[in-house]
Amino acid sequence: MIEAADYLYFVDDALEGMVSALEELGDERVNRRLAAPGSNSPYAVVTHCLGVVEYWAGHLVAGRPSHRDREAEFTAAGGVAELVGRVRRARDQLAADVAGAEFGAVPRRPADPDDAALPIGRTQGGAFLHVYEELAQHRGQLEITRDLLLAAHDSV
């Protein structure tokens, strides 16, 4: 079984990559979207990731109530410093949730019926792997978005 510190190493890498991208973009560009239909701003992508952490780690694994508004995550906007602060607090809470988890046990709150039979809904460890999956996937999306937004800015 994976050790908590090993898991958090990979999570930290994904989160720090996101923070770096946000800081490179700055307040001027963090809320911009690409011209492609359905694209999300970097701020919204990271807000969505924090919602993923809150729901899958905080709600399913740790058993806290969830107040997640998934749709609102994709329209969220704000400043870099505030969002980076939220990332740091979420990471600290995630570390506490990982420390209190039983990776092979069922989640403390049931997963949605569509997810309950999948690895992400069957065990606490599966839910944590889903958190990492989402963070890694969206870090890549964020880095591509950052590169395109910066390239557009440089060409002006």
C-alpha positions in Angstrom: 0.0 0.0 0.0 1.2 3.5 -0.7 2.4 5.6 2.2 0.6 8.8 3.1 3.8 10.8 2.6 4.3 9.3 -0.8 0.8 10.2 -1.8 1.1 13.7 -0.6 4.4 14.1 -2.5 2.6 13.6 -5.8 -0.4 15.8 -4.7 2.0 18.6 -3.6 3.7 18.4 -7.0 0.4 18.9 -8.8 -0.8 21.6 -6.5 2.5 23.5 -6.6 2.5 23.3 -10.4 -1.0 24.9 -10.3 0.2 27.6 -7.9 3.1 28.4 -10.2 0.9 28.7 -13.2 -1.5 31.0 -11.3 1.4 33.2 -10.2 2.8 33.4 -13.7 -0.5 34.5 -15.1 -1.1 37.1 -12.3 -4.4 38.8 -11.6 -4.4 40.3 -15.1 -4.9 36.9 -16.9 -6.0 34.4 -14.3 -9.7 34.9 -15.1 -9.4 34.9 -18.9 -10.7 32.0 -21.0 -9.4 30.7 -24.3 -11.4 31.4 -27.4 -12.3 27.6 -27.7 -15.9 26.8 -26.8 -16.3 25.5 -23.3 -12.9 26.6 -22.1 -12.4 27.5 -18.4 -10.3 30.2 -16.9 -7.3 29.2 -14.8 -9.1 30.5 -11.8 -12.1 28.3 -12.5 -10.0 25.2 -13.1 -8.2 25.5 -9.8 -11.5 26.3 -8.0 -12.9 23.1 -9.5 -9.9 21.2 -8.2 -10.5 22.5 -4.7 -14.1 21.3 -5.0 -12.8 17.9 -6.0 -10.6 17.8 -2.9 -13.3 19.0 -0.6 -15.9 16.5 -1.9 -13.8 13.3 -2.4 -11.4 13.7 0.5 -13.4 15.9 2.9 -16.8 14.5 2.3 -16.5 10.9 1.2 -13.3 10.0 3.1 -13.3 12.2 6.2 -17.1 12.4 6.5 -17.6 16.1 6.6 -20.7 17.7 5.1 -20.3 18.9 1.6 -21.4 22.3 0.5 -20.0 21.9 -3.0 -21.6 23.8 -5.9 -19.9 22.1 -8.8 -21.5 24.4 -11.5 -20.4 27.5 -9.7 -16.8 26.3 -9.7 -16.6 26.8 -13.5 -17.8 30.5 -13.3 -15.6 31.4 -10.2 -13.4 34.4 -10.6 -11.0 36.3 -8.3 -7.4 37.2 -7.5 -4.3 35.0 -7.5 -3.3 35.6 -3.8 -6.8 34.6 -2.5 -6.8 31.5 -4.6 -3.3 30.5 -3.6 -4.3 30.9 0.0 -7.3 28.6 -0.6 -5.0 26.0 -2.2 -2.6 26.1 0.8 -5.5 25.6 3.3 -7.0 22.8 1.2 -3.6 21.1 1.1 -3.3 21.3 4.9 -6.7 19.9 5.3 -6.0 17.1 2.8 -2.9 16.1 4.8 -5.0 15.8 7.9 -7.6 13.8 6.0 -4.9 11.4 4.6 -3.5 11.0 8.1 -6.9 10.0 9.5 -7.8 7.7 6.6 -8.1 3.9 6.3 -7.1 3.4 2.7 -8.7 0.0 2.4 -11.9 0.9 4.2 -15.2 2.0 2.6 -15.7 5.8 2.5 -17.3 7.4 5.6 -20.0 8.8 3.3 -21.4 6.9 0.4 -20.4 7.8 -3.1 -23.0 8.7 -5.7 -24.7 5.6 -7.1 -22.8 6.0 -10.5 -19.5 5.9 -8.6 -20.2 3.5 -5.8 -19.2 0.3 -7.7 -16.1 1.9 -9.2 -12.7 2.0 -7.4 -13.2 5.7 -6.7 -16.3 5.0 -4.6 -15.5 1.6 -3.1 -12.6 2.6 -0.8 -11.0 5.6 0.8 -7.8 4.9 -1.0 -9.7 4.8 -4.3 -11.3 8.2 -3.5 -7.8 9.6 -2.8 -6.5 8.3 -6.1 -9.3 10.0 -7.8 -8.3 13.2 -6.2 -4.8 12.8 -7.5 -6.1 11.8 -10.9 -8.2 15.0 -11.1 -5.3 17.2 -9.9 -2.8 15.8 -12.4 -5.3 16.0 -15.3 -6.2 19.6 -14.5 -2.6 20.6 -13.9 -1.9 19.7 -17.5 -5.0 21.6 -18.7 -3.9 24.6 -16.6 -0.4 24.6 -17.9 -1.6 24.5 -21.5 -4.1 27.3 -20.8 -1.3 29.3 -19.2 1.0 28.8 -22.1 -1.7 29.9 -24.6 -2.7 32.9 -22.5 0.9 34.1 -22.1 1.6 33.6 -25.8 -1.5 35.6 -26.7 -0.3 38.4 -24.4 3.2 38.3 -25.8 1.9 38.6 -29.4 0.0 41.8 -28.6 
